[in-house]
Amino acid sequence: MKPLYVSATMQNTGKTTLILGLLEAFRDAGLGVGYMKPVGQRYVEYEGMNIDEDAVLALRAFDLKDHAADMSPVAIVRGFTEQYIFNRNPRPLEERILAAFGRLRSAHECLVVEGTGHAGVGSCFDLSNARVAELLGAAVVIVTDGGIGRAIDEVALSLGAFRRQGVTVLGVILNKVWTEKHARIQRAVAEGLRHLGTELLGAIPYRTSLVEPCIEQIVAEVRGRLLCGHHALGNRVGHTVVAAMAPQHVCTYVRENTLIITPGDRIDNIVVSIVACPAETGGARPVAGLVLTGGFKPPLSIMTLLEASGIPVVLCNEDTYSVATRLRELTFKIRPEDTDKIAEAKDLIRTSLDVPSLLTALRQEG
């Protein structure tokens, strides 16, 4: 069976969700499946090595027994690209990838390979997705965001890059499609892709729960200090309110799982946040967390009320605008400890994609 190379038209199209679901579905089909991300650009230190964070996720979520260094053979560290441009030699990198690929290939009958960004990403150091897919002899599926015109346009660019390298593209998977527009978008994109000489393999519905961060991630991203609410670090954030308005207006914007961002010296808005989430309330809580900006810690009397409310409270030194802007621009990836998201991703792919047909195509290409 040919390896399956999962590429995308851009960052944050949902490759991780798709791959989690594919690995589970291939296992359910009775296959010994492995995972590889040949070139990683977002890495963490794992077992003393720089390993792509998606490889760590696959390793832990599926209890894989492979070496992490084989699953993530090349991690692009800061400054690497500039150094490479003036000392160009792709062969050592290619040999490292091929050696790791060979070990994984011998251990698994089915191998899912994850790319990085669109087909051309990595060209600056001669390891574009198209080149890596060619190097590994893999067949490609392209993932793109839900939509019509933009999705087709971006697929056209990726198709051109893969075809120039002589790589087989099995088709396209449309991700994050709004439920109310699903049938219309699926029909239009399928026809548009036929005009490009490829096909639509599936359309996956959008699930906001898969992109919602928890308070623990918020603390890390704003480089804040948790003042109270340690037991509720797992609270999910589905909505954010910048409470810079008068307190009587704040509650009109609060709904379930709201993160409130307000200056730490706005005692009025802090009290409103507590009132919106009384300690005796059971079940779903409107306020998931509170971020206090400007480095202003509330007085002891207010801290006592916050601790009693159970709301996680994060104190950071930056101003309100900077904190809100940073959080708005962030994309929160699925982590190994996000077991609920992993389970949802697996179920979503199982119900949205024709996995048997995809496996048949891989066998025929092999």
C-alpha positions as CSV (number, residue, x, y, z in Angstrom):
1,M,0.0,0.0,0.0
2,K,1.3,3.4,-0.9
3,P,2.0,5.8,1.9
4,L,-0.7,8.5,2.3
5,Y,0.7,12.1,2.3
6,V,-1.7,14.6,3.8
7,S,-0.9,18.1,2.6
8,A,-2.9,21.3,2.9
9,T,-3.5,24.6,1.0
10,M,-2.4,26.6,4.0
11,Q,-1.8,26.5,7.7
12,N,-4.6,25.7,10.2
13,T,-6.9,23.9,7.7
14,G,-7.4,21.0,10.1
15,K,-4.8,18.4,9.1
16,T,-4.4,17.3,12.7
17,T,-8.1,16.6,13.0
18,L,-8.1,14.6,9.8
19,I,-5.0,12.6,10.6
20,L,-6.3,11.7,14.0
21,G,-9.4,10.4,12.4
22,L,-7.6,8.6,9.6
23,L,-5.2,6.8,12.0
24,E,-8.2,5.6,14.0
25,A,-10.2,4.5,11.0
26,F,-7.2,2.7,9.4
27,R,-6.7,0.8,12.7
28,D,-10.4,-0.1,12.8
29,A,-9.9,-1.5,9.3
30,G,-7.4,-3.9,10.8
31,L,-4.3,-2.2,9.5
32,G,-1.0,-1.7,11.3
33,V,-0.7,2.0,10.9
34,G,2.2,4.4,11.6
35,Y,2.7,8.1,11.4
36,M,5.4,10.4,10.2
37,K,6.0,14.2,9.9
38,P,9.2,14.4,7.9
39,V,9.6,18.2,8.3
40,G,8.4,19.9,11.4
41,Q,8.4,23.7,12.1
42,R,6.6,23.7,15.4
43,Y,8.5,21.5,17.8
44,V,8.8,20.7,21.4
45,E,11.6,19.1,23.4
46,Y,10.7,15.4,23.8
47,E,13.1,12.8,25.2
48,G,16.0,15.2,24.8
49,M,15.3,15.9,21.1
50,N,13.4,18.5,19.0
51,I,10.3,16.7,17.9
52,D,7.4,18.2,16.0
53,E,4.4,18.7,18.3
54,D,2.1,16.8,15.9
55,A,4.4,13.8,16.1
56,V,4.2,13.8,19.9
57,L,0.4,14.0,19.7
58,A,0.2,11.0,17.4
59,L,2.8,9.1,19.5
60,R,0.8,9.6,22.7
61,A,-2.7,9.5,21.4
62,F,-2.2,6.1,19.7
63,D,0.4,4.7,22.0
64,L,2.8,4.1,19.1
65,K,6.0,2.3,19.8
66,D,8.2,3.9,17.1
67,H,11.1,6.2,18.0
68,A,10.1,9.8,18.1
69,A,13.1,10.8,16.0
70,D,11.9,8.5,13.2
71,M,8.4,10.1,13.3
72,S,9.9,13.6,13.2
73,P,13.3,13.3,11.6
74,V,13.8,17.0,10.6
75,A,12.8,19.9,12.9
76,I,13.5,23.4,11.5
77,V,15.1,25.4,14.3
78,R,15.4,29.2,14.4
79,G,18.0,30.4,12.0
80,F,18.2,27.2,10.0
81,T,16.7,28.5,6.8
82,E,19.1,31.4,6.5
83,Q,22.1,29.2,7.1
84,Y,20.9,26.7,4.6
85,I,20.5,29.2,1.8
86,F,24.2,30.1,2.0
87,N,25.3,26.5,2.5
88,R,22.9,24.6,0.2
89,N,23.0,20.8,0.4
90,P,19.7,18.9,0.6
91,R,21.2,15.4,0.5
92,P,21.9,15.0,4.3
93,L,18.3,16.1,5.1
94,E,16.9,13.8,2.5
95,E,19.0,10.9,3.7
96,R,17.8,11.4,7.3
97,I,14.2,11.4,6.1
98,L,14.6,8.3,4.0
99,A,16.3,6.4,6.7
100,A,13.6,7.2,9.2
101,F,10.9,6.4,6.6
102,G,12.5,3.1,5.8
103,R,12.3,2.0,9.5
104,L,8.7,3.1,9.8
105,R,7.8,1.5,6.5
106,S,9.2,-1.9,7.6
107,A,7.2,-1.7,10.9
108,H,3.8,-0.7,9.4
109,E,1.8,-1.8,6.5
110,C,0.1,1.6,6.3
111,L,1.8,4.9,6.8
112,V,0.2,8.3,7.2
113,V,2.7,11.2,6.4
114,E,1.8,14.7,7.5
115,G,3.0,17.7,5.5
116,T,3.6,21.2,6.6
117,G,1.4,23.9,5.1
118,H,0.8,24.2,1.4
119,A,2.7,22.2,-1.4
120,G,5.5,24.8,-1.6
121,V,6.3,25.2,2.1
122,G,9.9,24.1,2.6
123,S,11.1,25.1,-0.9
124,C,13.6,27.5,0.8
125,F,15.6,24.5,2.0
126,D,14.7,22.2,-0.9
127,L,12.2,20.1,1.1
128,S,8.9,21.3,-0.2
129,N,5.9,19.1,0.5
130,A,5.8,18.2,-3.2
131,R,9.5,17.2,-3.1
132,V,9.1,15.2,0.1
133,A,6.0,13.4,-1.2
134,E,8.0,12.5,-4.4
135,L,11.0,11.4,-2.3
136,L,8.8,9.0,-0.3
137,G,6.8,7.7,-3.2
138,A,3.5,8.7,-1.5
139,A,0.1,9.5,-2.8
140,V,-1.4,12.8,-1.7
141,V,-4.6,14.1,-0.4
142,I,-5.0,17.9,-0.1
143,V,-6.9,19.4,2.8
144,T,-8.5,22.9,2.4
145,D,-10.9,25.1,4.3
146,G,-14.6,25.1,3.7
147,G,-15.7,27.6,1.1
148,I,-16.0,27.6,-2.7
149,G,-13.9,30.0,-4.7
150,R,-11.0,30.4,-2.4
151,A,-10.8,26.6,-1.8
152,I,-10.7,25.8,-5.5
153,D,-8.2,28.6,-6.2
154,E,-5.8,27.4,-3.5
155,V,-6.2,23.7,-4.5
156,A,-5.2,24.7,-8.0
157,L,-1.9,26.1,-6.8
158,S,-1.1,23.0,-4.8
159,L,-2.1,20.7,-7.6
160,G,0.4,22.4,-9.9
161,A,3.2,22.0,-7.5
162,F,2.6,18.3,-6.9
163,R,2.1,17.5,-10.6
164,R,5.4,19.2,-11.5
165,Q,7.0,16.7,-9.1
166,G,5.2,13.8,-10.7
167,V,3.2,13.0,-7.5
168,T,-0.2,11.3,-7.6
169,V,-2.9,13.4,-6.0
170,L,-5.9,11.2,-5.0
171,G,-8.2,14.1,-4.4
172,V,-9.2,16.9,-2.0
173,I,-10.8,16.9,1.4
174,L,-12.9,20.0,2.3
175,N,-12.7,20.7,6.0
176,K,-14.5,23.1,8.4
177,V,-17.7,23.3,6.3
178,W,-20.6,25.1,8.0
179,T,-23.5,22.7,8.5
180,E,-26.1,25.0,7.1
181,K,-24.2,25.4,3.8
182,H,-22.8,21.9,3.6
183,A,-24.8,20.5,0.7
184,R,-24.4,23.6,-1.5
185,I,-20.7,24.0,-0.9
186,Q,-20.0,20.3,-1.4
187,R,-21.8,20.2,-4.7
188,A,-20.1,23.4,-6.0
189,V,-16.6,22.4,-4.9
190,A,-16.9,18.9,-6.3
191,E,-17.8,20.3,-9.7
192,G,-15.0,23.0,-9.6
193,L,-12.4,20.3,-8.7
194,R,-13.5,18.2,-11.7
195,H,-12.6,21.2,-13.9
196,L,-9.1,21.0,-12.3
197,G,-8.8,17.3,-13.0
198,T,-9.2,16.0,-9.5
199,E,-12.1,15.0,-7.2
200,L,-13.6,15.8,-3.8
201,L,-13.1,12.9,-1.4
202,G,-15.2,14.3,1.4
203,A,-16.6,17.4,3.2
204,I,-16.1,17.5,7.0
205,P,-18.4,19.7,9.1
206,Y,-17.0,22.5,11.2
207,R,-16.9,21.8,14.9
208,T,-16.1,24.9,17.1
209,S,-15.3,22.6,20.0
210,L,-12.2,21.3,18.2
211,V,-10.6,24.8,18.2
212,E,-11.6,26.0,21.6
213,P,-8.7,26.5,24.0
214,C,-8.7,25.8,27.7
215,I,-7.7,28.2,30.5
216,E,-4.4,26.4,30.9
217,Q,-3.5,27.3,27.3
218,I,-4.6,30.9,27.9
219,V,-2.3,31.2,30.9
220,A,0.7,30.1,28.8
221,E,-0.1,32.3,25.8
222,V,-0.5,35.5,27.8
223,R,2.5,34.6,30.0
224,G,0.3,35.2,33.0
225,R,0.1,34.1,36.6
226,L,-2.8,32.1,37.9
227,L,-4.2,33.8,41.0
228,C,-7.0,31.3,41.8
229,G,-9.1,28.6,40.2
230,H,-6.4,26.0,39.8
231,H,-9.0,23.2,39.8
232,A,-10.7,24.7,36.7
233,L,-7.7,25.0,34.3
234,G,-9.5,22.6,31.9
235,N,-12.4,25.0,31.4
236,R,-13.0,25.5,27.6
237,V,-13.2,29.0,26.2
238,G,-15.9,29.3,23.5
239,H,-16.3,33.1,23.5
240,T,-14.2,36.1,24.5
241,V,-15.4,39.5,25.8
242,V,-13.2,42.6,26.3
243,A,-14.8,44.3,29.2
244,A,-13.8,47.8,28.5
245,M,-17.4,49.1,28.6
246,A,-19.5,50.2,31.6
247,P,-20.3,47.3,33.9
248,Q,-24.1,47.4,33.2
249,H,-23.3,46.4,29.6
250,V,-20.8,43.6,30.3
251,C,-23.4,40.9,31.1
252,T,-25.2,41.4,27.8
253,Y,-22.1,39.9,26.1
254,V,-21.6,37.0,28.4
255,R,-22.7,33.6,27.3
256,E,-21.7,30.0,28.1
257,N,-17.9,29.5,28.4
258,T,-16.9,33.2,28.1
259,L,-13.4,34.4,28.8
260,I,-13.6,38.0,30.1
261,I,-10.5,40.3,29.6
262,T,-10.5,43.4,31.7
263,P,-8.0,45.7,33.4
264,G,-7.1,44.5,36.9
265,D,-8.2,47.8,38.4
266,R,-11.7,47.7,36.9
267,I,-13.2,46.4,40.1
268,D,-16.7,47.1,38.8
269,N,-16.3,44.7,35.8
270,I,-14.6,42.1,38.0
271,V,-17.5,42.1,40.4
272,V,-19.9,41.8,37.4
273,S,-17.9,38.7,36.2
274,I,-18.4,37.1,39.7
275,V,-22.1,37.9,39.7
276,A,-22.5,36.4,36.2
277,C,-21.0,33.1,37.6
278,P,-22.3,32.6,41.2
279,A,-20.6,30.0,43.2
280,E,-23.8,28.0,43.9
281,T,-24.6,27.6,40.2
282,G,-24.4,24.0,39.0
283,G,-23.7,22.7,35.5
284,A,-22.5,25.0,32.7
285,R,-20.9,28.2,34.0
286,P,-21.1,31.4,31.9
287,V,-17.7,32.7,32.8
288,A,-14.9,30.2,32.0
289,G,-12.1,32.5,33.1
290,L,-11.0,36.0,33.8
291,V,-7.8,37.7,32.5
292,L,-6.8,40.8,34.4
293,T,-4.5,43.1,32.4
294,G,-2.0,45.8,33.3
295,G,-0.4,43.9,36.2
296,F,-3.1,45.2,38.6
297,K,-3.9,42.7,41.2
298,P,-7.3,43.2,42.9
299,P,-7.5,44.0,46.7
300,L,-7.8,41.2,49.2
301,S,-11.6,41.7,49.6
302,I,-12.1,41.1,45.9
303,M,-9.7,38.2,45.7
304,T,-11.7,36.5,48.4
305,L,-14.8,36.8,46.3
306,L,-13.0,35.5,43.2
307,E,-11.6,32.5,45.1
308,A,-15.1,31.7,46.3
309,S,-16.6,32.0,42.8
310,G,-14.3,29.2,41.4
311,I,-13.5,31.3,38.4
312,P,-9.9,30.8,37.1
313,V,-8.2,34.3,37.3
314,V,-5.1,35.1,35.3
315,L,-3.0,38.2,36.0
316,C,-0.7,39.5,33.2
317,N,1.3,42.6,32.8
318,E,0.4,43.6,29.2
319,D,-2.4,46.0,28.4
320,T,-5.9,44.9,27.5
321,Y,-5.6,45.6,23.7
322,S,-2.4,43.6,23.4
323,V,-3.7,40.6,25.2
324,A,-7.0,40.6,23.3
325,T,-5.2,41.0,19.9
326,R,-2.8,38.1,20.7
327,L,-5.6,35.7,21.7
328,R,-7.6,36.6,18.6
329,E,-4.8,35.8,16.3
330,L,-3.8,32.5,17.9
331,T,-4.7,29.1,16.7
332,F,-4.8,26.5,19.5
333,K,-3.8,23.0,18.3
334,I,-5.1,19.7,19.7
335,R,-2.8,18.5,22.5
336,P,-2.2,14.9,23.7
337,E,-4.1,15.7,26.9
338,D,-7.1,16.9,25.0
339,T,-8.7,13.5,25.1
340,D,-12.2,14.8,24.5
341,K,-11.1,16.6,21.3
342,I,-9.2,13.6,20.1
343,A,-12.3,11.4,20.5
344,E,-14.4,13.9,18.7
345,A,-11.9,14.2,15.8
346,K,-11.9,10.4,15.4
347,D,-15.7,10.3,15.4
348,L,-16.0,13.2,13.0
349,I,-13.8,11.6,10.3
350,R,-15.4,8.2,10.7
351,T,-18.8,9.7,9.9
352,S,-17.7,12.2,7.2
353,L,-15.2,10.4,5.0
354,D,-15.4,7.3,2.8
355,V,-12.4,5.6,4.3
356,P,-12.8,2.2,2.5
357,S,-12.6,4.0,-0.9
358,L,-9.5,5.9,0.2
359,L,-7.8,2.6,1.2
360,T,-8.8,1.0,-2.1
361,A,-7.2,3.9,-3.9
362,L,-4.0,3.6,-1.9
363,R,-3.8,-0.2,-2.6
364,Q,-4.4,0.4,-6.3
365,E,-1.6,3.0,-6.4
366,G,0.7,0.7,-4.5
